[in-house]
Amino acid sequence: MSAENSFLMVLKDFSSEQLDEFLAFFKENGLLPVNLKAMLTPVTVHWDSLKLHDELMKEHTEMYSHK
């Protein structure tokens, strides 16, 4: 995934069940997946969108580089 075409989705106040339903809706309706997803936390609430994007790109790269 390149930075040029990586979309970022930030979620807030979703319960686990709501998050599952939300993500299932994307899949069931053939919507394009969003690879970079984050729940707003007490730490990330203070980050700007560029920092959050960079951190998620690092995590995504680490997770998928071991495959």
N, C-alpha and C positions, 0 to 999 in steps of 0.2 A: 504494500500500500504506500503510495507516495503522498507526500504532504500536500501536493497540489489538489488532489481529489479526495482528501480525507475530511468527511463531515464530522461535526462534533454535536452530540446531544447531551444536554445537561438536564437532569431530572431532580425534582425536589418533592419531599413529603409523599413519596410513594410507599405504600406498604409492600411487603414481599409479594403478596397476592396481586396487588394492582400492577406491580412491575411485570410479573409473569403474564398477566392478561394483556398489558400494553405491548409487550414484545411479541406475544402470540398473534396479536392483531396485525402487526407488520408482516409476519410470516404468512399468515392465512390469506392476506389480501395482496400478496405478491409485491409488496413495497420493497424498495431497495434497502438492503441492510445498512445500518449505521455502525461502523466498526468502533468508533470512539464514543463510548457512553460513560457518563459519570453521574453519580448521585452527589448532590451538593452536601458538603459536610462542614463542620466548624473550621476545618483547615482550608478546604478549597473555596469557601465563600469569600476569602480574602484574595484569591488569585484572579488575575485578569484572564481573559479568554485565551490569550497567546500562551501564557504559562500553563494553563490547564491543558491546552492542546498539546504542547510540547511534552508534558508529563505523560499524557495518555499515549502519545506516539511512542515514547520510550517503553512504556509497559507493554504495548501491543507488539512492538518489535521483539522484546524479550520473550514474551509468551509464545510467539510463533516462530522464533528463530531456532527453537529446540526441536521442531518437528522433523 
